[in-house]
Amino acid sequence: MIWQNGAVFAELGAMSMNNGNLPVEVPDFTRGAWNQVKGYTHAYALPEQEAETMAKAKAFTEQLKAKRKNNIGKTCKERG
């Protein structure tokens, strides 16, 4: 099958470049089902999820800063 080895994309690219980099029509390999995928979720998080993740990241960063502040000037043995 042409799709599996990417040859179809090479052919479309060659067609475009041979015609001054004009756009070429890409065949619909899904036969119209490209917009009917079940179980798809968008890659972006909801605003609430973003806020929760940001709060966790800030708390973790503060822990690292506090740990670094406590270790400044200590030797490796003293840090444990």
mmCIF file of the N, C-alpha and C atoms, coordinates in Angstrom:
data_MODEL
# 
_entry.id   MODEL 
# 
loop_
_atom_site.group_PDB 
_atom_site.id 
_atom_site.type_symbol 
_atom_site.label_atom_id 
_atom_site.label_alt_id 
_atom_site.label_comp_id 
_atom_site.label_asym_id 
_atom_site.label_entity_id 
_atom_site.label_seq_id 
_atom_site.pdbx_PDB_ins_code 
_atom_site.Cartn_x 
_atom_site.Cartn_y 
_atom_site.Cartn_z 
_atom_site.occupancy 
_atom_site.B_iso_or_equiv 
_atom_site.pdbx_formal_charge 
_atom_site.auth_seq_id 
_atom_site.auth_comp_id 
_atom_site.auth_asym_id 
_atom_site.auth_atom_id 
_atom_site.pdbx_PDB_model_num 
ATOM 1   N N  . MET A 1 1  ? 0.840   -1.184 0.000   1.00 0.00 ? 1  MET A N  1 
ATOM 2   C CA . MET A 1 1  ? 0.000   0.000  0.000   1.00 0.00 ? 1  MET A CA 1 
ATOM 3   C C  . MET A 1 1  ? 0.890   1.254  0.000   1.00 0.00 ? 1  MET A C  1 
ATOM 4   N N  . ILE A 1 2  ? 0.582   2.177  -0.842  1.00 0.00 ? 2  ILE A N  1 
ATOM 5   C CA . ILE A 1 2  ? 1.394   3.381  -0.979  1.00 0.00 ? 2  ILE A CA 1 
ATOM 6   C C  . ILE A 1 2  ? 1.416   4.184  0.305   1.00 0.00 ? 2  ILE A C  1 
ATOM 7   N N  . TRP A 1 3  ? 0.319   4.259  1.015   1.00 0.00 ? 3  TRP A N  1 
ATOM 8   C CA . TRP A 1 3  ? 0.192   5.074  2.228   1.00 0.00 ? 3  TRP A CA 1 
ATOM 9   C C  . TRP A 1 3  ? 1.232   4.675  3.268   1.00 0.00 ? 3  TRP A C  1 
ATOM 10  N N  . GLN A 1 4  ? 1.485   3.383  3.405   1.00 0.00 ? 4  GLN A N  1 
ATOM 11  C CA . GLN A 1 4  ? 2.346   2.895  4.473   1.00 0.00 ? 4  GLN A CA 1 
ATOM 12  C C  . GLN A 1 4  ? 3.793   3.356  4.341   1.00 0.00 ? 4  GLN A C  1 
ATOM 13  N N  . ASN A 1 5  ? 4.306   3.455  3.146   1.00 0.00 ? 5  ASN A N  1 
ATOM 14  C CA . ASN A 1 5  ? 5.706   3.826  3.023   1.00 0.00 ? 5  ASN A CA 1 
ATOM 15  C C  . ASN A 1 5  ? 5.905   5.300  2.694   1.00 0.00 ? 5  ASN A C  1 
ATOM 16  N N  . GLY A 1 6  ? 4.844   6.059  2.639   1.00 0.00 ? 6  GLY A N  1 
ATOM 17  C CA . GLY A 1 6  ? 4.951   7.494  2.439   1.00 0.00 ? 6  GLY A CA 1 
ATOM 18  C C  . GLY A 1 6  ? 5.192   7.911  0.999   1.00 0.00 ? 6  GLY A C  1 
ATOM 19  N N  . ALA A 1 7  ? 5.194   6.957  0.076   1.00 0.00 ? 7  ALA A N  1 
ATOM 20  C CA . ALA A 1 7  ? 5.465   7.278  -1.319  1.00 0.00 ? 7  ALA A CA 1 
ATOM 21  C C  . ALA A 1 7  ? 4.450   8.257  -1.888  1.00 0.00 ? 7  ALA A C  1 
ATOM 22  N N  . VAL A 1 8  ? 3.231   8.184  -1.413  1.00 0.00 ? 8  VAL A N  1 
ATOM 23  C CA . VAL A 1 8  ? 2.218   9.100  -1.935  1.00 0.00 ? 8  VAL A CA 1 
ATOM 24  C C  . VAL A 1 8  ? 2.576   10.544 -1.604  1.00 0.00 ? 8  VAL A C  1 
ATOM 25  N N  . PHE A 1 9  ? 3.141   10.793 -0.446  1.00 0.00 ? 9  PHE A N  1 
ATOM 26  C CA . PHE A 1 9  ? 3.523   12.148 -0.070  1.00 0.00 ? 9  PHE A CA 1 
ATOM 27  C C  . PHE A 1 9  ? 4.725   12.614 -0.887  1.00 0.00 ? 9  PHE A C  1 
ATOM 28  N N  . ALA A 1 10 ? 5.623   11.710 -1.187  1.00 0.00 ? 10 ALA A N  1 
ATOM 29  C CA . ALA A 1 10 ? 6.764   12.059 -2.032  1.00 0.00 ? 10 ALA A CA 1 
ATOM 30  C C  . ALA A 1 10 ? 6.274   12.439 -3.420  1.00 0.00 ? 10 ALA A C  1 
ATOM 31  N N  . GLU A 1 11 ? 5.330   11.696 -3.923  1.00 0.00 ? 11 GLU A N  1 
ATOM 32  C CA . GLU A 1 11 ? 4.771   11.982 -5.246  1.00 0.00 ? 11 GLU A CA 1 
ATOM 33  C C  . GLU A 1 11 ? 4.052   13.332 -5.259  1.00 0.00 ? 11 GLU A C  1 
ATOM 34  N N  . LEU A 1 12 ? 3.264   13.611 -4.224  1.00 0.00 ? 12 LEU A N  1 
ATOM 35  C CA . LEU A 1 12 ? 2.566   14.898 -4.140  1.00 0.00 ? 12 LEU A CA 1 
ATOM 36  C C  . LEU A 1 12 ? 3.563   16.048 -4.021  1.00 0.00 ? 12 LEU A C  1 
ATOM 37  N N  . GLY A 1 13 ? 4.626   15.845 -3.241  1.00 0.00 ? 13 GLY A N  1 
ATOM 38  C CA . GLY A 1 13 ? 5.656   16.867 -3.118  1.00 0.00 ? 13 GLY A CA 1 
ATOM 39  C C  . GLY A 1 13 ? 6.350   17.126 -4.442  1.00 0.00 ? 13 GLY A C  1 
ATOM 40  N N  . ALA A 1 14 ? 6.648   16.053 -5.174  1.00 0.00 ? 14 ALA A N  1 
ATOM 41  C CA . ALA A 1 14 ? 7.294   16.197 -6.474  1.00 0.00 ? 14 ALA A CA 1 
ATOM 42  C C  . ALA A 1 14 ? 6.383   16.944 -7.441  1.00 0.00 ? 14 ALA A C  1 
ATOM 43  N N  . MET A 1 15 ? 5.086   16.616 -7.424  1.00 0.00 ? 15 MET A N  1 
ATOM 44  C CA . MET A 1 15 ? 4.134   17.314 -8.295  1.00 0.00 ? 15 MET A CA 1 
ATOM 45  C C  . MET A 1 15 ? 4.114   18.805 -7.982  1.00 0.00 ? 15 MET A C  1 
ATOM 46  N N  . SER A 1 16 ? 4.125   19.144 -6.703  1.00 0.00 ? 16 SER A N  1 
ATOM 47  C CA . SER A 1 16 ? 4.100   20.538 -6.299  1.00 0.00 ? 16 SER A CA 1 
ATOM 48  C C  . SER A 1 16 ? 5.371   21.254 -6.743  1.00 0.00 ? 16 SER A C  1 
ATOM 49  N N  . MET A 1 17 ? 6.528   20.640 -6.492  1.00 0.00 ? 17 MET A N  1 
ATOM 50  C CA . MET A 1 17 ? 7.802   21.286 -6.829  1.00 0.00 ? 17 MET A CA 1 
ATOM 51  C C  . MET A 1 17 ? 7.995   21.407 -8.334  1.00 0.00 ? 17 MET A C  1 
ATOM 52  N N  . ASN A 1 18 ? 7.498   20.435 -9.086  1.00 0.00 ? 18 ASN A N  1 
ATOM 53  C CA . ASN A 1 18 ? 7.612   20.491 -10.545 1.00 0.00 ? 18 ASN A CA 1 
ATOM 54  C C  . ASN A 1 18 ? 6.737   21.580 -11.146 1.00 0.00 ? 18 ASN A C  1 
ATOM 55  N N  . ASN A 1 19 ? 5.814   22.105 -10.378 1.00 0.00 ? 19 ASN A N  1 
ATOM 56  C CA . ASN A 1 19 ? 4.907   23.141 -10.852 1.00 0.00 ? 19 ASN A CA 1 
ATOM 57  C C  . ASN A 1 19 ? 5.099   24.433 -10.070 1.00 0.00 ? 19 ASN A C  1 
ATOM 58  N N  . GLY A 1 20 ? 6.333   24.746 -9.748  1.00 0.00 ? 20 GLY A N  1 
ATOM 59  C CA . GLY A 1 20 ? 6.636   26.007 -9.080  1.00 0.00 ? 20 GLY A CA 1 
ATOM 60  C C  . GLY A 1 20 ? 6.130   26.085 -7.650  1.00 0.00 ? 20 GLY A C  1 
ATOM 61  N N  . ASN A 1 21 ? 6.095   24.948 -6.961  1.00 0.00 ? 21 ASN A N  1 
ATOM 62  C CA . ASN A 1 21 ? 5.637   24.863 -5.563  1.00 0.00 ? 21 ASN A CA 1 
ATOM 63  C C  . ASN A 1 21 ? 4.178   25.251 -5.378  1.00 0.00 ? 21 ASN A C  1 
ATOM 64  N N  . LEU A 1 22 ? 3.388   25.010 -6.402  1.00 0.00 ? 22 LEU A N  1 
ATOM 65  C CA . LEU A 1 22 ? 1.952   25.255 -6.296  1.00 0.00 ? 22 LEU A CA 1 
ATOM 66  C C  . LEU A 1 22 ? 1.322   24.189 -5.411  1.00 0.00 ? 22 LEU A C  1 
ATOM 67  N N  . PRO A 1 23 ? 0.226   24.532 -4.722  1.00 0.00 ? 23 PRO A N  1 
ATOM 68  C CA . PRO A 1 23 ? -0.445  23.517 -3.908  1.00 0.00 ? 23 PRO A CA 1 
ATOM 69  C C  . PRO A 1 23 ? -1.037  22.426 -4.797  1.00 0.00 ? 23 PRO A C  1 
ATOM 70  N N  . VAL A 1 24 ? -1.056  21.227 -4.259  1.00 0.00 ? 24 VAL A N  1 
ATOM 71  C CA . VAL A 1 24 ? -1.686  20.101 -4.957  1.00 0.00 ? 24 VAL A CA 1 
ATOM 72  C C  . VAL A 1 24 ? -2.790  19.539 -4.074  1.00 0.00 ? 24 VAL A C  1 
ATOM 73  N N  . GLU A 1 25 ? -3.775  18.969 -4.692  1.00 0.00 ? 25 GLU A N  1 
ATOM 74  C CA . GLU A 1 25 ? -4.893  18.398 -3.945  1.00 0.00 ? 25 GLU A CA 1 
ATOM 75  C C  . GLU A 1 25 ? -4.459  17.062 -3.343  1.00 0.00 ? 25 GLU A C  1 
ATOM 76  N N  . VAL A 1 26 ? -4.691  16.901 -2.053  1.00 0.00 ? 26 VAL A N  1 
ATOM 77  C CA . VAL A 1 26 ? -4.323  15.672 -1.354  1.00 0.00 ? 26 VAL A CA 1 
ATOM 78  C C  . VAL A 1 26 ? -5.544  14.762 -1.301  1.00 0.00 ? 26 VAL A C  1 
ATOM 79  N N  . PRO A 1 27 ? -5.382  13.526 -1.717  1.00 0.00 ? 27 PRO A N  1 
ATOM 80  C CA . PRO A 1 27 ? -6.528  12.603 -1.672  1.00 0.00 ? 27 PRO A CA 1 
ATOM 81  C C  . PRO A 1 27 ? -6.996  12.362 -0.240  1.00 0.00 ? 27 PRO A C  1 
ATOM 82  N N  . ASP A 1 28 ? -8.284  12.119 -0.087  1.00 0.00 ? 28 ASP A N  1 
ATOM 83  C CA . ASP A 1 28 ? -8.847  11.824 1.237   1.00 0.00 ? 28 ASP A CA 1 
ATOM 84  C C  . ASP A 1 28 ? -8.726  10.321 1.476   1.00 0.00 ? 28 ASP A C  1 
ATOM 85  N N  . PHE A 1 29 ? -7.670  9.942  2.191   1.00 0.00 ? 29 PHE A N  1 
ATOM 86  C CA . PHE A 1 29 ? -7.423  8.525  2.443   1.00 0.00 ? 29 PHE A CA 1 
ATOM 87  C C  . PHE A 1 29 ? -8.442  7.904  3.387   1.00 0.00 ? 29 PHE A C  1 
ATOM 88  N N  . THR A 1 30 ? -9.212  8.741  4.079   1.00 0.00 ? 30 THR A N  1 
ATOM 89  C CA . THR A 1 30 ? -10.201 8.225  5.038   1.00 0.00 ? 30 THR A CA 1 
ATOM 90  C C  . THR A 1 30 ? -11.565 8.003  4.401   1.00 0.00 ? 30 THR A C  1 
ATOM 91  N N  . ARG A 1 31 ? -11.693 8.319  3.120   1.00 0.00 ? 31 ARG A N  1 
ATOM 92  C CA . ARG A 1 31 ? -12.964 8.189  2.395   1.00 0.00 ? 31 ARG A CA 1 
ATOM 93  C C  . ARG A 1 31 ? -14.089 8.940  3.084   1.00 0.00 ? 31 ARG A C  1 
ATOM 94  N N  . GLY A 1 32 ? -13.772 10.129 3.567   1.00 0.00 ? 32 GLY A N  1 
ATOM 95  C CA . GLY A 1 32 ? -14.778 10.993 4.171   1.00 0.00 ? 32 GLY A CA 1 
ATOM 96  C C  . GLY A 1 32 ? -14.961 10.805 5.659   1.00 0.00 ? 32 GLY A C  1 
ATOM 97  N N  . ALA A 1 33 ? -14.260 9.861  6.264   1.00 0.00 ? 33 ALA A N  1 
ATOM 98  C CA . ALA A 1 33 ? -14.447 9.575  7.687   1.00 0.00 ? 33 ALA A CA 1 
ATOM 99  C C  . ALA A 1 33 ? -13.428 10.303 8.558   1.00 0.00 ? 33 ALA A C  1 
ATOM 100 N N  . TRP A 1 34 ? -12.701 11.254 8.004   1.00 0.00 ? 34 TRP A N  1 
ATOM 101 C CA . TRP A 1 34 ? -11.657 11.949 8.756   1.00 0.00 ? 34 TRP A CA 1 
ATOM 102 C C  . TRP A 1 34 ? -12.200 12.698 9.952   1.00 0.00 ? 34 TRP A C  1 
ATOM 103 N N  . ASN A 1 35 ? -13.455 13.104 9.894   1.00 0.00 ? 35 ASN A N  1 
ATOM 104 C CA . ASN A 1 35 ? -14.048 13.896 10.965  1.00 0.00 ? 35 ASN A CA 1 
ATOM 105 C C  . ASN A 1 35 ? -14.963 13.044 11.857  1.00 0.00 ? 35 ASN A C  1 
ATOM 106 N N  . GLN A 1 36 ? -14.891 11.730 11.737  1.00 0.00 ? 36 GLN A N  1 
ATOM 107 C CA . GLN A 1 36 ? -15.780 10.857 12.484  1.00 0.00 ? 36 GLN A CA 1 
ATOM 108 C C  . GLN A 1 36 ? -15.025 9.891  13.390  1.00 0.00 ? 36 GLN A C  1 
ATOM 109 N N  . VAL A 1 37 ? -13.859 10.265 13.832  1.00 0.00 ? 37 VAL A N  1 
ATOM 110 C CA . VAL A 1 37 ? -13.053 9.410  14.693  1.00 0.00 ? 37 VAL A CA 1 
ATOM 111 C C  . VAL A 1 37 ? -13.672 9.391  16.082  1.00 0.00 ? 37 VAL A C  1 
ATOM 112 N N  . LYS A 1 38 ? -13.963 8.218  16.576  1.00 0.00 ? 38 LYS A N  1 
ATOM 113 C CA . LYS A 1 38 ? -14.554 8.098  17.905  1.00 0.00 ? 38 LYS A CA 1 
ATOM 114 C C  . LYS A 1 38 ? -13.449 8.066  18.952  1.00 0.00 ? 38 LYS A C  1 
ATOM 115 N N  . GLY A 1 39 ? -13.714 8.670  20.088  1.00 0.00 ? 39 GLY A N  1 
ATOM 116 C CA . GLY A 1 39 ? -12.768 8.653  21.186  1.00 0.00 ? 39 GLY A CA 1 
ATOM 117 C C  . GLY A 1 39 ? -11.717 9.739  21.100  1.00 0.00 ? 39 GLY A C  1 
ATOM 118 N N  . TYR A 1 40 ? -11.845 10.639 20.154  1.00 0.00 ? 40 TYR A N  1 
ATOM 119 C CA . TYR A 1 40 ? -10.859 11.712 20.013  1.00 0.00 ? 40 TYR A CA 1 
ATOM 120 C C  . TYR A 1 40 ? -11.101 12.785 21.055  1.00 0.00 ? 40 TYR A C  1 
ATOM 121 N N  . THR A 1 41 ? -10.043 13.233 21.689  1.00 0.00 ? 41 THR A N  1 
ATOM 122 C CA . THR A 1 41 ? -10.129 14.381 22.580  1.00 0.00 ? 41 THR A CA 1 
ATOM 123 C C  . THR A 1 41 ? -9.059  15.366 22.153  1.00 0.00 ? 41 THR A C  1 
ATOM 124 N N  . HIS A 1 42 ? -9.356  16.628 22.277  1.00 0.00 ? 42 HIS A N  1 
ATOM 125 C CA . HIS A 1 42 ? -8.422  17.646 21.843  1.00 0.00 ? 42 HIS A CA 1 
ATOM 126 C C  . HIS A 1 42 ? -7.203  17.667 22.750  1.00 0.00 ? 42 HIS A C  1 
ATOM 127 N N  . ALA A 1 43 ? -6.087  18.041 22.197  1.00 0.00 ? 43 ALA A N  1 
ATOM 128 C CA . ALA A 1 43 ? -4.825  17.998 22.928  1.00 0.00 ? 43 ALA A CA 1 
ATOM 129 C C  . ALA A 1 43 ? -4.727  19.070 24.012  1.00 0.00 ? 43 ALA A C  1 
ATOM 130 N N  . TYR A 1 44 ? -5.498  20.137 23.895  1.00 0.00 ? 44 TYR A N  1 
ATOM 131 C CA . TYR A 1 44 ? -5.403  21.225 24.862  1.00 0.00 ? 44 TYR A CA 1 
ATOM 132 C C  . TYR A 1 44 ? -6.241  20.929 26.094  1.00 0.00 ? 44 TYR A C  1 
ATOM 133 N N  . ALA A 1 45 ? -5.752  21.372 27.233  1.00 0.00 ? 45 ALA A N  1 
ATOM 134 C CA . ALA A 1 45 ? -6.453  21.170 28.499  1.00 0.00 ? 45 ALA A CA 1 
ATOM 135 C C  . ALA A 1 45 ? -7.500  22.267 28.691  1.00 0.00 ? 45 ALA A C  1 
ATOM 136 N N  . LEU A 1 46 ? -8.458  21.976 29.518  1.00 0.00 ? 46 LEU A N  1 
ATOM 137 C CA . LEU A 1 46 ? -9.459  22.974 29.888  1.00 0.00 ? 46 LEU A CA 1 
ATOM 138 C C  . LEU A 1 46 ? -8.791  24.036 30.768  1.00 0.00 ? 46 LEU A C  1 
ATOM 139 N N  . PRO A 1 47 ? -9.355  25.237 30.829  1.00 0.00 ? 47 PRO A N  1 
ATOM 140 C CA . PRO A 1 47 ? -8.747  26.282 31.662  1.00 0.00 ? 47 PRO A CA 1 
ATOM 141 C C  . PRO A 1 47 ? -8.560  25.860 33.113  1.00 0.00 ? 47 PRO A C  1 
ATOM 142 N N  . GLU A 1 48 ? -9.502  25.080 33.650  1.00 0.00 ? 48 GLU A N  1 
ATOM 143 C CA . GLU A 1 48 ? -9.384  24.617 35.031  1.00 0.00 ? 48 GLU A CA 1 
ATOM 144 C C  . GLU A 1 48 ? -8.194  23.671 35.183  1.00 0.00 ? 48 GLU A C  1 
ATOM 145 N N  . GLN A 1 49 ? -7.995  22.812 34.190  1.00 0.00 ? 49 GLN A N  1 
ATOM 146 C CA . GLN A 1 49 ? -6.865  21.885 34.229  1.00 0.00 ? 49 GLN A CA 1 
ATOM 147 C C  . GLN A 1 49 ? -5.546  22.638 34.102  1.00 0.00 ? 49 GLN A C  1 
ATOM 148 N N  . GLU A 1 50 ? -5.529  23.647 33.242  1.00 0.00 ? 50 GLU A N  1 
ATOM 149 C CA . GLU A 1 50 ? -4.322  24.466 33.092  1.00 0.00 ? 50 GLU A CA 1 
ATOM 150 C C  . GLU A 1 50 ? -3.977  25.154 34.409  1.00 0.00 ? 50 GLU A C  1 
ATOM 151 N N  . ALA A 1 51 ? -4.987  25.709 35.081  1.00 0.00 ? 51 ALA A N  1 
ATOM 152 C CA . ALA A 1 51 ? -4.758  26.411 36.351  1.00 0.00 ? 51 ALA A CA 1 
ATOM 153 C C  . ALA A 1 51 ? -4.230  25.448 37.415  1.00 0.00 ? 51 ALA A C  1 
ATOM 154 N N  . GLU A 1 52 ? -4.800  24.256 37.473  1.00 0.00 ? 52 GLU A N  1 
ATOM 155 C CA . GLU A 1 52 ? -4.353  23.254 38.451  1.00 0.00 ? 52 GLU A CA 1 
ATOM 156 C C  . GLU A 1 52 ? -2.901  22.843 38.187  1.00 0.00 ? 52 GLU A C  1 
ATOM 157 N N  . THR A 1 53 ? -2.584  22.612 36.921  1.00 0.00 ? 53 THR A N  1 
ATOM 158 C CA . THR A 1 53 ? -1.229  22.226 36.554  1.00 0.00 ? 53 THR A CA 1 
ATOM 159 C C  . THR A 1 53 ? -0.239  23.344 36.863  1.00 0.00 ? 53 THR A C  1 
ATOM 160 N N  . MET A 1 54 ? -0.636  24.579 36.582  1.00 0.00 ? 54 MET A N  1 
ATOM 161 C CA . MET A 1 54 ? 0.240   25.720 36.858  1.00 0.00 ? 54 MET A CA 1 
ATOM 162 C C  . MET A 1 54 ? 0.487   25.871 38.354  1.00 0.00 ? 54 MET A C  1 
ATOM 163 N N  . ALA A 1 55 ? -0.546  25.660 39.167  1.00 0.00 ? 55 ALA A N  1 
ATOM 164 C CA . ALA A 1 55 ? -0.387  25.758 40.624  1.00 0.00 ? 55 ALA A CA 1 
ATOM 165 C C  . ALA A 1 55 ? 0.583   24.692 41.127  1.00 0.00 ? 55 ALA A C  1 
ATOM 166 N N  . LYS A 1 56 ? 0.468   23.473 40.601  1.00 0.00 ? 56 LYS A N  1 
ATOM 167 C CA . LYS A 1 56 ? 1.383   22.396 40.999  1.00 0.00 ? 56 LYS A CA 1 
ATOM 168 C C  . LYS A 1 56 ? 2.814   22.722 40.579  1.00 0.00 ? 56 LYS A C  1 
ATOM 169 N N  . ALA A 1 57 ? 2.966   23.267 39.382  1.00 0.00 ? 57 ALA A N  1 
ATOM 170 C CA . ALA A 1 57 ? 4.299   23.598 38.886  1.00 0.00 ? 57 ALA A CA 1 
ATOM 171 C C  . ALA A 1 57 ? 4.931   24.702 39.734  1.00 0.00 ? 57 ALA A C  1 
ATOM 172 N N  . LYS A 1 58 ? 4.150   25.711 40.081  1.00 0.00 ? 58 LYS A N  1 
ATOM 173 C CA . LYS A 1 58 ? 4.679   26.797 40.912  1.00 0.00 ? 58 LYS A CA 1 
ATOM 174 C C  . LYS A 1 58 ? 5.076   26.294 42.295  1.00 0.00 ? 58 LYS A C  1 
ATOM 175 N N  . ALA A 1 59 ? 4.251   25.414 42.882  1.00 0.00 ? 59 ALA A N  1 
ATOM 176 C CA . ALA A 1 59 ? 4.577   24.860 44.199  1.00 0.00 ? 59 ALA A CA 1 
ATOM 177 C C  . ALA A 1 59 ? 5.864   24.041 44.133  1.00 0.00 ? 59 ALA A C  1 
ATOM 178 N N  . PHE A 1 60 ? 6.015   23.252 43.084  1.00 0.00 ? 60 PHE A N  1 
ATOM 179 C CA . PHE A 1 60 ? 7.222   22.438 42.915  1.00 0.00 ? 60 PHE A CA 1 
ATOM 180 C C  . PHE A 1 60 ? 8.446   23.337 42.751  1.00 0.00 ? 60 PHE A C  1 
ATOM 181 N N  . THR A 1 61 ? 8.302   24.397 41.965  1.00 0.00 ? 61 THR A N  1 
ATOM 182 C CA . THR A 1 61 ? 9.409   25.331 41.765  1.00 0.00 ? 61 THR A CA 1 
ATOM 183 C C  . THR A 1 61 ? 9.814   25.993 43.075  1.00 0.00 ? 61 THR A C  1 
ATOM 184 N N  . GLU A 1 62 ? 8.838   26.361 43.874  1.00 0.00 ? 62 GLU A N  1 
ATOM 185 C CA . GLU A 1 62 ? 9.138   26.980 45.177  1.00 0.00 ? 62 GLU A CA 1 
ATOM 186 C C  . GLU A 1 62 ? 9.874   26.004 46.089  1.00 0.00 ? 62 GLU A C  1 
ATOM 187 N N  . GLN A 1 63 ? 9.494   24.728 46.050  1.00 0.00 ? 63 GLN A N  1 
ATOM 188 C CA . GLN A 1 63 ? 10.194  23.712 46.840  1.00 0.00 ? 63 GLN A CA 1 
ATOM 189 C C  . GLN A 1 63 ? 11.657  23.606 46.404  1.00 0.00 ? 63 GLN A C  1 
ATOM 190 N N  . LEU A 1 64 ? 11.894  23.617 45.093  1.00 0.00 ? 64 LEU A N  1 
ATOM 191 C CA . LEU A 1 64 ? 13.264  23.537 44.593  1.00 0.00 ? 64 LEU A CA 1 
ATOM 192 C C  . LEU A 1 64 ? 14.078  24.756 45.012  1.00 0.00 ? 64 LEU A C  1 
ATOM 193 N N  . LYS A 1 65 ? 13.453  25.933 44.925  1.00 0.00 ? 65 LYS A N  1 
ATOM 194 C CA . LYS A 1 65 ? 14.154  27.157 45.329  1.00 0.00 ? 65 LYS A CA 1 
ATOM 195 C C  . LYS A 1 65 ? 14.498  27.131 46.815  1.00 0.00 ? 65 LYS A C  1 
ATOM 196 N N  . ALA A 1 66 ? 13.576  26.659 47.643  1.00 0.00 ? 66 ALA A N  1 
ATOM 197 C CA . ALA A 1 66 ? 13.831  26.580 49.090  1.00 0.00 ? 66 ALA A CA 1 
ATOM 198 C C  . ALA A 1 66 ? 14.947  25.581 49.380  1.00 0.00 ? 66 ALA A C  1 
ATOM 199 N N  . LYS A 1 67 ? 14.919  24.454 48.678  1.00 0.00 ? 67 LYS A N  1 
ATOM 200 C CA . LYS A 1 67 ? 15.958  23.444 48.873  1.00 0.00 ? 67 LYS A CA 1 
ATOM 201 C C  . LYS A 1 67 ? 17.322  24.007 48.475  1.00 0.00 ? 67 LYS A C  1 
ATOM 202 N N  . ARG A 1 68 ? 17.356  24.718 47.369  1.00 0.00 ? 68 ARG A N  1 
ATOM 203 C CA . ARG A 1 68 ? 18.616  25.319 46.913  1.00 0.00 ? 68 ARG A CA 1 
ATOM 204 C C  . ARG A 1 68 ? 19.103  26.363 47.913  1.00 0.00 ? 68 ARG A C  1 
ATOM 205 N N  . LYS A 1 69 ? 18.168  27.162 48.398  1.00 0.00 ? 69 LYS A N  1 
ATOM 206 C CA . LYS A 1 69 ? 18.538  28.213 49.357  1.00 0.00 ? 69 LYS A CA 1 
ATOM 207 C C  . LYS A 1 69 ? 19.139  27.601 50.616  1.00 0.00 ? 69 LYS A C  1 
ATOM 208 N N  . ASN A 1 70 ? 18.586  26.492 51.062  1.00 0.00 ? 70 ASN A N  1 
ATOM 209 C CA . ASN A 1 70 ? 19.082  25.816 52.264  1.00 0.00 ? 70 ASN A CA 1 
ATOM 210 C C  . ASN A 1 70 ? 20.442  25.152 52.042  1.00 0.00 ? 70 ASN A C  1 
ATOM 211 N N  . ASN A 1 71 ? 20.772  24.850 50.790  1.00 0.00 ? 71 ASN A N  1 
ATOM 212 C CA . ASN A 1 71 ? 22.006  24.136 50.490  1.00 0.00 ? 71 ASN A CA 1 
ATOM 213 C C  . ASN A 1 71 ? 23.145  25.036 50.053  1.00 0.00 ? 71 ASN A C  1 
ATOM 214 N N  . ILE A 1 72 ? 22.900  26.308 49.880  1.00 0.00 ? 72 ILE A N  1 
ATOM 215 C CA . ILE A 1 72 ? 23.958  27.217 49.432  1.00 0.00 ? 72 ILE A CA 1 
ATOM 216 C C  . ILE A 1 72 ? 25.070  27.249 50.476  1.00 0.00 ? 72 ILE A C  1 
ATOM 217 N N  . GLY A 1 73 ? 26.295  27.043 50.025  1.00 0.00 ? 73 GLY A N  1 
ATOM 218 C CA . GLY A 1 73 ? 27.454  27.084 50.901  1.00 0.00 ? 73 GLY A CA 1 
ATOM 219 C C  . GLY A 1 73 ? 27.741  25.784 51.602  1.00 0.00 ? 73 GLY A C  1 
ATOM 220 N N  . LYS A 1 74 ? 26.915  24.784 51.480  1.00 0.00 ? 74 LYS A N  1 
ATOM 221 C CA . LYS A 1 74 ? 27.153  23.486 52.137  1.00 0.00 ? 74 LYS A CA 1 
ATOM 222 C C  . LYS A 1 74 ? 27.954  22.592 51.213  1.00 0.00 ? 74 LYS A C  1 
ATOM 223 N N  . THR A 1 75 ? 28.720  21.718 51.828  1.00 0.00 ? 75 THR A N  1 
ATOM 224 C CA . THR A 1 75 ? 29.456  20.725 51.047  1.00 0.00 ? 75 THR A CA 1 
ATOM 225 C C  . THR A 1 75 ? 28.504  19.588 50.688  1.00 0.00 ? 75 THR A C  1 
ATOM 226 N N  . CYS A 1 76 ? 28.961  18.729 49.787  1.00 0.00 ? 76 CYS A N  1 
ATOM 227 C CA . CYS A 1 76 ? 28.142  17.585 49.383  1.00 0.00 ? 76 CYS A CA 1 
ATOM 228 C C  . CYS A 1 76 ? 27.783  16.700 50.601  1.00 0.00 ? 76 CYS A C  1 
ATOM 229 N N  . LYS A 1 77 ? 28.737  16.512 51.487  1.00 0.00 ? 77 LYS A N  1 
ATOM 230 C CA . LYS A 1 77 ? 28.497  15.675 52.670  1.00 0.00 ? 77 LYS A CA 1 
ATOM 231 C C  . LYS A 1 77 ? 27.452  16.327 53.560  1.00 0.00 ? 77 LYS A C  1 
ATOM 232 N N  . GLU A 1 78 ? 27.494  17.638 53.685  1.00 0.00 ? 78 GLU A N  1 
ATOM 233 C CA . GLU A 1 78 ? 26.543  18.338 54.548  1.00 0.00 ? 78 GLU A CA 1 
ATOM 234 C C  . GLU A 1 78 ? 25.120  18.315 53.955  1.00 0.00 ? 78 GLU A C  1 
ATOM 235 N N  . ARG A 1 79 ? 25.029  18.264 52.622  1.00 0.00 ? 79 ARG A N  1 
ATOM 236 C CA . ARG A 1 79 ? 23.716  18.247 51.969  1.00 0.00 ? 79 ARG A CA 1 
ATOM 237 C C  . ARG A 1 79 ? 23.024  16.894 52.126  1.00 0.00 ? 79 ARG A C  1 
ATOM 238 N N  . GLY A 1 80 ? 23.822  15.858 52.287  1.00 0.00 ? 80 GLY A N  1 
ATOM 239 C CA . GLY A 1 80 ? 23.253  14.533 52.478  1.00 0.00 ? 80 GLY A CA 1 
ATOM 240 C C  . GLY A 1 80 ? 23.060  13.844 51.230  1.00 0.00 ? 80 GLY A C  1 
# 
